[in-house]
Amino acid sequence: MIFKVDKTKNNNISKNSNLFSVSINSYKEIYFERKCDIYYNIQITDNNIKKSWEIEKTIDDFQNLYEKIFILHPYIPMIPKKTLFKITSLHTMDKRKFELQKFLNFCINRKDILLNNDFINFLEIPQNCPNLVLNSVKKEEELSFELSVTNFIYIKNKKILILACVNNDFISSDEINLSNILSIRNNCSGGKSSLSYIIIYQLINENAKSVINKIWEKSIFVRADIIYFEENKEILCIGCDDGKIYLYNTKSKGDYKKMELYGEFSFHNKKITGFYINPINMELYSCSLDSMFFCSDLRDKLFSKSLIYNNNCGYTGLKYIKEENIFITIDEEGYISIFCFIYSNYKLFLNWQSKAINRINTLFTFNKFIFTGCQNGIINVIDMSYINFSLLVEINTINLIETEINCIIYNPKNDEIIIGDEKGNIILWNNKINNYICCFKGHSPYAVRHLWIDEDNLLWSSGDDKKIKKWIFPKKWFNEDIYLFSFNLKEKKNKKNLLDFDDAENDISSDEDELNGWSKNL
């Protein structure tokens, strides 16, 4: 995909014009209940319509804003910290005012920071300039459940939603066992508790809202949050933390109310981390934290196994690329392994160390690109176009400041990497500008567990807050008036997109894409 810059668009606009101007004019002390707070008087001007307004903020307000946007923009200038005792020196006060002014001036002239809702709300832009309010991700729908949703699969053509749920009231199977024993001793009513539940729901649309109807449930004594569904054979795979694998299939075609046990495996002895079923020859591929990568024969329920590879450390994920007929695995030491079909079986073709050198938690593939999210907050974008030459090329490394990444996907329509972290944030990284574009609290303060984008470009997310949420992306991140202004940034030369598709219809100009020409460097 090639992005073109329309240099005629801003010909009539001053090169030194900015959308907003901001200045701290003064500060004052206000006493309340024997406590003294310093309020800074800030003037903001919309240079487009020549409108100004004033706001008053304390150092606490600045500190709260700084903490919210620092994770996405670690390069912002530092601000003075709150002092324990009252400041009496005018020189110190002026210095603190200067540092706060520097911080605001830096942020107001950045398009990427102007996308941050916390920042524009701090300056009260929505109340004073509603026409220039920046577009953001909006929640379209929310489904609530009784347990934390760690994984889900949606079969759209059949309106079937399969959930892997975990009871976070208990830490381990031992605690569940103790609770059940105590319940029996105390003659408590109710059934035994389990750590995990695999539930199938039927979705019904009523008045433009989704209504869920539970049609099948399987309780599991240990944690089980890895699920895989083979749609052609209608086989559901469930992976447990103790290494067990359960296979269920429908008794009759399309009847998800009656699922029967197809097979049970104990080949692994640690957490299952990845599945794939080949529907043609009925082979199950599985990997685990026990460092084993197995192939199991499911024909005629023989359930024979064969070891493909024994790794040096535990596997943390598995992907099958049908077009290339290869398997990709990730592990606890940051290695990415490629398995190719050689003669009669899959064999290790390439074992490659990523720059993260840390546990890779999640893996996503698109065309010839691999996206990985690590425990230490590093995202790697890897080109596997040269795999025939036994080579992977790391074309981008993104650091999320030690935020543990639980899930990652790529949205080709917007050319964005979407990340879900342990703190409940959903973060969008835009490849066109090579920078963060948006961050919102999807399930905060609970962890985000799974992300998925459907055919309508809606983002689905699940988390420990016991909810599945659907988010809709804006058609444009900025309104017309915003990107017509020059931000004193050098115009980028024509360049190819990070993910270069061989499709002439995807060529767009700055008339169509308001993000083109951005830069993360001042």
Salt bridges, closest charged atoms under 4 A:
GLU29 OE1 - LYS86 NZ 3.66
GLU56 OE2 - LYS28 NZ 2.83
ASP60 OD2 - LYS82 NZ 3.16
ASP112 OD2 - ARG110 NH2 2.97
GLU141 OE1 - LYS470 NZ 2.87
GLU142 OE1 - LYS139 NZ 2.81
GLU142 OE2 - LYS467 NZ 3.15
GLU142 OE1 - LYS469 NZ 3.98
GLU217 OE1 - LYS214 NZ 2.87
ASP225 OD2 - ARG223 NE 3.03
ASP225 OD1 - LYS271 NZ 3.03
GLU234 OE2 - LYS158 NZ 2.84
ASP241 OD1 - LYS271 NZ 3.50
GLU264 OE2 - LYS244 NZ 3.88
ASP290 OD2 - HIS268 ND1 3.12
ASP297 OD2 - ARG299 NH2 2.94
GLU324 OE2 - LYS368 NZ 2.81
GLU332 OE2 - ARG359 NH1 3.29
GLU422 OE2 - ARG449 NH2 3.68
GLU455 OE1 - LYS156 NZ 3.87
ASP456 OD2 - LYS156 NZ 3.29
ASP464 OD2 - ARG449 NH2 2.92
ASP465 OD1 - HIS443 ND1 2.85
ASP465 OD2 - LYS469 NZ 3.68
ASP500 OD2 - LYS496 NZ 3.13
ASP511 OD1 - LYS9 NZ 3.69
ASP513 OD2 - LYS432 NZ 3.10
GLU514 OE1 - LYS476 NZ 3.41
